[in-house]
Amino acid sequence: ELLGSGDSELKFESNKPTIIMMVGLQGTGKTTSAGKLANLFKTKQNKKVLLAAGDVYRPAAIDQLEQIGKQIGVEVLSMGTDVSPVEIAKKAKEKAYNEHFDVLIIDTAGRLAIDEPLMKELNDITDAVNPTETLLLVDAMSGQDAINVANGFNSALKLTGIIMSKLDGDARGGSALSIKHLTGIPIKFAGVGEKLTDLDVFHPDRMADRILGMGDIVTLAEKVKEEVDEKEAAKDAAKLLDGKFTLDDLIVNLKRIKKMGSMGGLLKLIPGMPKVSDEQLQKGEEEMKCFEAIVNSMTPEERRDPAILKNSRKVRIANGCGKTNADINRLLKKYEQMQQMMKQLQQYKKTGRMPPGMGFPGMGGGMF
């Protein structure tokens, strides 16, 4: 209830374009979040989206929005820096209606602090286009400041929702808990990383679980479903259980993990996962890159059968990828550990009993 129960859903218009105005202070990532939102609507909800570049005070913001639009395949209306933001918003609304766009997202200017000229401009845009949603972007790591900013914008604009960025960080949603409770404004979206795909619809129940350390297995399952081909995953599972998992298969699966987002973000979603330090995560990410470089320097035969890797082959591989023999030996040791774990899983498959000492890989002896 503190996190907003069921009022976090975005309101969409039924017979006309849904107009969303993005607001926030300068430097919070508003333009990137506008692109993330457009990408989410296009890819997950199959909507035709128009972006409008309304920050005329920063030419770089217009360029940035145009680049993002190209990247995600979304049209951007930009009229340069000599046209008022209100005129741009009006023209964007006209285009959205005439060309039957489902959603119009207007990126507005920010300031270093809330001031009267900014609020007048945003109110003028509101009067001109009557947005369905006015969304404020706040940083989950900014603590009490986020609440002050939300109250400041809300008193002048009547916000309909908040996009909270950096919710994949160590804040774990504490500020999300307080911002909804103290401002009454529902959180509608959560930024969980740097990529344009790293924006999720905010689910209060899932965030409550994460704050309580219970993980978020539903979000994890959704990420896997989006990025992993079910048939390929089933084939790999069969290979694992049959002990036929090669180094090639290992690299394919490492790449799948990387596609799903940061290692830290994924681990936070797993229920009961012990706290992993930033240093451990960085070491794990570096080791994954190192292993990928080594395997890419091997011949197909060596990837299929690492047992043939004698010293002369290791020297050639090390020279080819800029690593050392010690790095190669570490990879092979991890691979052997994984093979051993697979044998234990085969035992589990036969008996239905988990072998002793089989914890989560990496948390006390496993793959990473």
Buried (B, 14 or more C-beta within 10 A) or exposed (E): EEBBEEBBEBEBEEEEBBBBBBBBBBEBBBBBBBBBBBBBBBBBEEBBBBBBBBBBBBEEBBEBBBEBBEEBEBBBBBBEEEEBBBBBBBBBBEBBEEEEBBBBBBBBBBBEEBEEEBBEBBBBBBEBBEBBBBBBBBBBBBBEEBBBBBBBBBEBBEBBBBBBBBBBBEBBBEBBBBBBEBBEBBBBBBBBBBEBBBBBBBBBEBBBBBBEEEBBEEBBEBBBEEBBEEEEEEEBEEBBBEEEBBBEBBBEBBEBBBEBBBBBBBBBBBEEBEEBEEEBBEEBBEBBEBBBBBBEBBEEEBBBEBEEBEEEBBEBBBEEBEBBEEBBEBBBEBBEBBEEBBEBBBBBEEEEEEEEEBEEBBBEEBBB
